[in-house]
Amino acid sequence: MCLSSLWPVSITLQRALQLTVRQAKLSFSSPNCSRPASTAADSMKLDTPEFRAIFTPELKQLAEIFRLNNHELKIAGGAVRDLLMGKQPQDIDFATTATPAEMKEMFEQEGIRMLNTKGEQHGTITARLNNRENFEVTTLRVDRVTDGRHAEVEFTRDWRTDAERRDLTINSMFLGLDGTLVDFFNGKEDLEHHRVAFVGDPTARIREDFLRILRYFRFYGRIADQPNQHCSETLQAIQENGDGLAGISGERIWLELKKIVTGNHAASLMECMHDLQLTQYMGLPPLTNITNFRRVWARSKSLDPKPMTFLSSLLKTDVEVLQLEARLKISADERKTALFIITERDDKYNASNPLKPYQDLVVSLQGKEKNILAYTQEVLKYRGDKELLERLSSWEIPRFPITGKDLITAGVPKGREFGQILERLRERWMESNFRLSKEELLKTLDHTTKSGR
């Protein structure tokens, strides 16, 4: 839920009218946000095929090095969450009681190469074992000074202290290499109840790094089984600190936003973020058509559109695309995708052959834009037209049979009209449904030259 009580008084009349309509459609339900405080780590033993599969020879070697040097080593963060959900983690981060200096000494004694020393100031050492596998190991730490973007850290040997500085309960767990789960903040319970909650006080966690606002919504899309089941306290903390997103780099915001718009409950999450006035800090217009986003997401989500295809539903003009690019530092390809969708997303009526307008788009711009087929496919995804998308994807793009050399051979002089004549021939070929041959097109050359058609 995005409660009306969270709204500030100082909103424009147009904004107020939007809210009145939206709130009339929403039914608010406040889940129980109170959760028992944990005085000690809840623990269990995990023994699953996914857990056993992570034990490569290199991991066993790493574990033995830490054991022989009397330092604890546990799996941390997202990999623990994935294992508890029965998923095979793609990346595994490790936490340890050893300091960076102690890790470096251990690895040097074992002749193990270390990579990427930039992470050392935050306690991270990356070791490469047997020239086959990299392991990122981070010393337990506490963030002593934070400014909402960066932190000054202090190392610790206390597992709870490290867990306290993490963002969400589901990301604050540790897993020993013997399968023992260390869970200070009920992360396992939250996973089982599909609940996303900050560790401790939401306001404190958010002010440590304002990007956690977007991480909350991203993980809600991954974990929650129902939309709009947010705790009012969490939304209150998010709204009160939303302006902190203005100081977060566009690249970091875009990484999270891409995952939000392509995840579960994306329409409801974007609507909630819009209601909490967060989208204005992401380069989006202050007044956006969330109803259109919901419509596009519902009809397109099964077609695997690009994140920018979804986001284009919130943009009306080329200027808005360029403003988004300036804030989020989107790629050139993402910018072109948005611009192309805005230009071509309206209906293209052709009763006898609905695919023809899209084929003409591809053919007319082929050679001028190398990704024209992909952009046209995104338009069809945006429109939710699965049938035309499948037909276009399986279509073998015909090759225009006339070249500039052919015109020269046919006696067309080089000059200002040379390119225009070539384009008029291309139009005739397209009107013939790409059937006219080179010879047939050249036969029309005199008529094309004289008539301008």
C-alpha positions in Angstrom: 0.0 0.0 0.0 1.0 3.6 -0.6 -1.0 5.3 2.1 -2.6 8.7 1.6 -1.4 9.7 5.1 2.1 9.8 3.8 1.5 12.6 1.4 2.7 16.1 2.1 0.3 19.0 1.9 2.3 21.0 -0.6 1.4 19.3 -3.8 0.0 20.8 -6.9 -3.7 20.7 -7.7 -3.1 18.5 -10.7 -1.1 16.1 -8.5 -3.8 16.1 -5.9 -6.4 15.2 -8.5 -4.2 12.3 -9.7 -3.9 11.0 -6.2 -7.7 11.3 -5.5 -8.4 9.1 -8.5 -5.7 6.6 -7.7 -6.6 6.3 -4.0 -10.2 5.6 -4.9 -9.0 2.5 -6.8 -6.7 1.3 -4.1 -7.8 -0.8 -1.2 -5.3 -0.3 1.7 -4.3 -3.1 3.9 -1.5 -2.8 6.5 0.3 -6.0 7.2 1.6 -6.6 10.7 5.0 -4.9 10.7 5.9 -5.8 14.3 8.4 -8.6 14.6 10.0 -10.1 17.7 13.4 -8.8 18.6 16.2 -11.3 18.4 18.7 -11.5 21.2 20.8 -14.3 19.7 21.3 -15.7 16.3 18.7 -18.2 15.2 20.5 -21.2 13.7 19.8 -24.3 11.7 21.8 -26.7 9.6 21.4 -26.5 5.8 22.1 -29.6 3.7 20.7 -29.3 0.2 22.0 -30.2 -3.3 22.5 -26.6 -4.0 24.6 -26.1 -0.9 26.7 -29.2 -1.6 27.3 -28.1 -5.2 29.2 -25.0 -4.2 32.1 -27.0 -2.7 34.6 -27.0 -5.5 38.2 -28.1 -4.8 39.1 -24.5 -4.7 36.5 -23.6 -2.1 37.7 -26.5 0.0 41.2 -25.3 -0.3 40.2 -21.8 0.7 38.3 -23.1 3.8 41.3 -25.1 4.9 43.6 -22.0 4.8 41.2 -20.1 7.1 40.8 -23.1 9.4 44.5 -23.6 9.8 45.0 -19.9 10.6 42.1 -20.0 13.2 39.9 -17.5 11.3 36.2 -17.9 10.8 34.9 -18.0 7.2 31.2 -17.9 6.3 29.1 -17.3 3.2 27.4 -13.9 3.4 24.5 -12.0 1.9 22.7 -12.8 -1.3 24.1 -16.3 -1.7 22.7 -17.3 1.7 19.3 -16.0 0.6 19.4 -17.9 -2.7 20.5 -21.2 -1.0 17.6 -20.9 1.5 15.2 -20.4 -1.5 16.6 -23.5 -3.2 18.4 -21.6 -5.9 22.0 -22.1 -7.0 23.8 -18.8 -6.3 25.6 -17.2 -9.3 28.0 -15.3 -7.1 29.2 -16.1 -3.6 30.6 -13.5 -1.2 32.4 -14.5 2.0 32.8 -12.8 5.3 35.6 -13.5 7.8 37.0 -12.5 11.1 40.5 -12.1 9.5 41.6 -8.5 8.8 42.8 -7.6 5.2 46.4 -7.7 6.5 45.9 -11.1 8.0 44.3 -12.4 4.8 47.2 -11.0 2.7 49.7 -12.7 4.9 47.9 -16.0 4.7 47.5 -15.9 0.9 51.1 -14.8 0.3 52.4 -17.7 2.4 50.3 -20.1 0.3 51.5 -18.5 -2.9 47.9 -17.5 -3.8 47.5 -14.6 -6.2 45.4 -11.6 -5.1 43.4 -9.4 -7.4 41.8 -6.0 -7.4 43.4 -4.3 -4.4 41.0 -1.4 -4.6 38.6 -3.2 -2.3 41.1 -3.5 0.5 40.2 -0.2 2.2 36.7 -1.6 2.7 38.0 -4.9 3.9 37.8 -7.0 0.7 40.5 -9.2 -0.6 40.0 -11.2 -3.8 42.0 -14.4 -4.1 42.4 -16.5 -7.2 43.0 -20.2 -6.5 44.6 -22.6 -8.9 44.1 -20.0 -11.6 40.5 -21.2 -11.9 38.2 -19.6 -9.3 38.1 -16.2 -7.7 36.9 -15.7 -4.1 35.9 -12.3 -2.7 36.4 -12.3 1.1 35.5 -9.3 3.3 36.4 -8.6 6.8 33.5 -8.2 9.3 33.0 -4.4 9.7 30.9 -1.6 11.0 30.2 1.6 9.1 31.3 4.3 11.5 30.7 7.4 9.3 28.2 7.5 6.4 27.0 10.3 4.2 24.2 8.4 2.3 26.6 7.3 -0.4 29.9 6.3 1.1 31.0 4.9 4.4 34.2 4.9 6.5 34.6 1.4 7.9 36.0 -0.1 11.0 36.9 -3.8 11.2 35.3 -6.1 13.8 35.2 -9.7 14.8 31.6 -9.6 15.9 29.2 -11.2 13.4 26.1 -9.5 14.8 27.7 -6.0 14.4 28.4 -6.7 10.8 24.8 -8.0 10.3 23.4 -4.8 11.8 24.9 -2.6 9.1 23.4 -4.6 6.2 20.3 -3.3 4.4 17.6 -6.0 4.5 17.0 -8.9 6.9 17.0 -11.3 4.0 20.5 -10.1 3.1 21.9 -10.1 6.7 22.4 -13.8 7.2 25.6 -15.9 7.2 26.1 -19.5 6.4 28.9 -21.5 7.9 30.7 -24.0 5.6 29.3 -26.8 7.8 25.8 -25.6 6.9 25.0 -23.7 10.1 22.8 -20.7 9.5 23.5 -17.5 11.5 20.4 -15.3 11.5 20.2 -12.4 13.9 17.3 -10.5 12.4 14.8 -13.2 11.3 15.8 -13.2 7.7 14.8 -16.8 7.2 11.4 -16.2 8.6 11.0 -13.1 6.4 11.9 -15.3 3.4 9.4 -17.9 4.3 6.7 -15.2 4.7 7.7 -13.4 1.5 8.4 -10.3 3.5 10.9 -7.6 2.8 12.1 -5.6 5.8 15.0 -3.4 6.7 17.4 -4.5 9.4 16.4 -2.6 12.5 15.3 1.0 12.0 14.4 1.7 8.3 15.3 5.4 8.5 18.8 4.6 9.9 19.4 2.0 7.2 18.2 4.3 4.4 20.3 7.2 5.6 23.4 5.1 5.5 22.9 4.6 1.8 19.9 6.2 0.0 20.2 3.7 -2.8 18.6 1.2 -0.3 15.3 2.8 -1.1 15.5 1.3 -4.6 17.0 -2.0 -3.3 13.9 -2.3 -1.1 11.6 -2.1 -4.1 13.9 -4.4 -6.2 13.9 -7.1 -3.6 10.2 -6.7 -3.0 9.7 -7.7 -6.7 11.9 -10.8 -6.1 10.6 -11.9 -2.7 7.0 -10.8 -2.2 4.2 -13.0 -3.5 1.6 -10.2 -3.4 1.7 -6.6 -4.6 1.1 -3.6 -2.3 1.8 -5.4 1.0 4.2 -2.8 2.3 4.5 -1.8 5.9 3.4 1.8 6.5 6.4 2.5 8.7 8.7 1.4 5.8 6.9 3.7 3.3 7.0 6.6 5.8 10.8 6.2 6.1 11.2 6.0 2.3 9.1 9.0 1.6 10.8 11.2 4.3 14.2 10.3 2.8 13.4 10.1 -0.9 15.2 13.3 -1.7 18.4 11.5 -0.8 18.3 9.8 -4.1 19.2 13.1 -5.7 22.7 12.6 -4.5 23.1 9.0 -5.9 24.8 8.6 -9.2 22.6 7.9 -12.2 24.5 4.7 -13.0 23.7 3.2 -9.6 20.0 4.2 -9.8 19.7 2.7 -13.4 21.2 -0.6 -12.3 18.4 -0.9 -9.7 15.6 0.6 -11.7 16.3 -1.9 -14.6 15.7 -4.8 -12.2 12.6 -3.2 -10.8 10.8 -2.6 -14.1 11.5 -6.2 -15.3 10.7 -7.9 -12.0 7.5 -9.1 -10.4 4.9 -6.5 -9.4 6.7 -3.9 -11.5 3.5 -1.9 -12.2 2.5 -1.7 -8.6 6.0 -0.9 -7.5 6.4 1.9 -10.0 3.1 3.3 -9.0 4.1 3.2 -5.4 7.4 4.9 -6.1 5.6 7.5 -8.2 3.1 8.1 -5.3 6.0 8.5 -2.9 7.5 11.1 -5.3 10.6 9.2 -5.9 10.6 9.1 -9.7 11.5 12.8 -9.9 15.0 11.9 -8.7 15.5 9.3 -11.5 15.2 11.7 -14.5 11.5 10.9 -15.1 9.0 13.7 -15.6 7.3 14.8 -12.4 3.9 14.0 -13.8 4.0 10.6 -15.6 1.3 8.4 -16.9 1.5 5.5 -14.5 -1.7 4.1 -15.9 0.1 3.7 -19.3 3.0 2.0 -17.6 0.6 -0.5 -16.0 -1.1 -1.2 -19.3 2.2 -1.7 -21.2 3.7 -3.9 -18.4 0.6 -6.1 -18.3 0.5 -6.8 -22.0 4.3 -6.9 -22.6 5.9 -8.7 -19.6 5.6 -12.2 -21.2 7.5 -11.0 -24.3 10.8 -10.2 -22.5 11.1 -6.5 -23.4 14.2 -4.5 -22.5 14.0 -2.3 -19.4 14.0 0.8 -21.5 10.9 -0.5 -23.4 8.9 -0.5 -20.2 10.3 2.8 -19.2 9.4 4.4 -22.5 5.7 4.1 -21.5 6.4 7.0 -19.0 8.0 9.2 -21.6 6.2 11.4 -24.1 8.8 13.4 -26.0 12.4 13.2 -27.3 13.2 15.9 -24.8 12.1 13.7 -21.9 14.3 10.9 -23.3 17.3 13.2 -23.3 16.6 14.3 -19.8 16.5 10.7 -18.7 19.8 10.1 -20.4 21.4 13.0 -18.7 20.3 11.7 -15.2 20.8 8.0 -15.5 23.7 7.9 -18.0 21.8 5.3 -20.1 23.7 3.8 -23.1 23.4 5.1 -26.6 21.5 1.9 -27.5 19.0 2.5 -24.7 18.5 6.1 -25.8 17.9 5.0 -29.4 15.4 2.4 -28.2 13.4 4.9 -26.3 13.4 7.5 -29.1 12.4 4.8 -31.7 9.5 3.5 -29.5 8.2 7.0 -28.9 8.2 7.7 -32.6 6.8 4.4 -33.8 4.5 3.1 -31.0 1.2 4.4 -32.4 -1.1 2.3 -34.5 0.0 1.5 -38.0 -3.1 0.5 -39.9 -2.8 -2.0 -42.8 -5.9 -4.3 -42.9 -4.5 -6.6 -45.6 -1.1 -7.1 -44.1 -0.6 -5.7 -40.5 3.1 -6.7 -40.6 3.9 -4.7 -43.6 4.4 -1.3 -41.9 7.0 -2.9 -39.6 8.7 -4.6 -42.5 8.9 -1.3 -44.3 10.5 0.3 -41.2 13.2 -2.3 -41.1 13.9 -2.2 -44.8 13.9 1.6 -45.1 16.4 2.1 -42.3 18.5 -1.0 -42.9 22.1 0.1 -43.5 21.4 3.4 -41.7 20.9 1.8 -38.3 22.4 -1.5 -37.6 20.0 -2.4 -34.8 16.8 -1.4 -36.6 15.3 -4.9 -36.4 15.9 -5.1 -32.7 14.3 -1.6 -32.2 11.3 -2.6 -34.3 10.9 -5.8 -32.3 10.9 -3.7 -29.1 8.0 -1.6 -30.5 6.0 -4.8 -31.0 6.8 -5.9 -27.5 5.7 -2.5 -26.2 2.4 -3.0 -28.1 2.1 -6.5 -26.7 1.6 -7.9 -30.3 3.0 -11.4 -29.9 1.9 -12.7 -33.3 3.5 -9.9 -35.3 6.6 -10.1 -33.1 7.0 -13.8 -34.0 6.3 -13.2 -37.6 8.9 -10.3 -37.8 11.5 -12.3 -35.9 11.2 -15.2 -38.3 11.1 -13.0 -41.4 14.1 -13.1 -43.7 14.9 -9.5 -44.4 15.1 -9.0 -48.2 17.9 -7.2 -49.8 17.3 -4.1 -52.0 18.5 -5.2 -55.4 19.7 -1.8 -56.7 23.0 -0.3 -55.8 24.5 3.1 -56.7 26.8 1.3 -59.2 23.7 0.0 -61.0 22.4 3.5 -61.4 25.8 4.7 -62.8 25.8 1.8 -65.2 22.3 2.7 -66.3 23.5 6.2 -67.1 22.2 8.2 -64.1 24.6 11.1 -63.6 26.0 11.7 -60.1 24.6 14.8 -58.5 22.1 16.1 -56.1 19.2 13.9 -57.4 21.2 10.7 -57.5 20.3 9.7 -54.0 16.7 10.8 -54.4 16.3 8.5 -57.4 17.8 5.6 -55.5 15.3 6.2 -52.7 12.4 6.5 -55.1 13.3 3.1 -56.5 13.5 1.7 -53.0 10.0 3.0 -52.4 8.7 1.3 -55.5 10.3 -1.9 -54.4 8.7 -1.7 -51.0 5.3 -0.9 -52.5 5.6 -4.1 -54.6 6.1 -6.0 -51.3 9.8 -6.4 -52.1 9.0 -8.4 -55.3 10.3 -6.2 -58.1 13.7 -7.4 -59.4 16.7 -5.3 -60.4 15.7 -5.5 -64.0 12.1 -4.6 -63.4 13.1 -1.6 -61.2 15.6 -0.3 -63.8 12.9 -0.5 -66.5 11.0 2.2 -64.5 14.1 4.4 -64.3 13.1 6.9 -67.0 9.6 7.3 -65.4 11.1 7.6 -62.0 13.6 10.2 -63.1 11.0 12.4 -64.9 8.1 12.1 -62.6 9.8 12.2 -59.3 8.0 8.9 -58.5 
